[in-house]
Amino acid sequence: NWVNFKLASRENVLVTDIYNDLRNGWAMYALLEELSGTSLRPLGKMSKGKLRIQWVANMNIVFKYLEQSNVHMVGIGPQDIVDGNETLTLGMLWAIILFFTAQELEGEATGATGTTGKGKGASMKKLKAKIIKWVQLYTNEHYVEGDDEWPMITNLTSCFQDGKPFLSILHRVDPEGAPFNP
């Protein structure tokens, strides 16, 4: 759904089976162009062929872009996606979602001018603070400062260990469908 939502402006690109429809590289190519707002054409010419080697060549263009953009793809290669490896395909998509969502949030946290001049560390602190503020907004009806059972969210690690913040957010978004009753 996320992929199709991001590809909504592209005609003739619809992903119905995530493991098969990404294999030839075309949907990934289009997705990255939409997310980045730039053309991947300078990285290479895509092939419309149906042979595995052509699909790997297409996926190499996608991975070249991911590498240049510093999207962390540890242990995932073009052949894994072309071969339909489900776990690694999901891993690749998750890395892309995290990267572009963080980039979008960081842009909101630092304003249109980019970083605040204090470098990447300062902008990451602002990004984390923005995420914590958002989580507090969506969990504030259950979490109260000073309450041991429902402590206020103050960080993105230990406060999430019991899973309650995730369930609280789900409850806020869909009270009837969430498996959470505070």
Beta strands, then each sheet from edge to edge (+ up, - down):
end
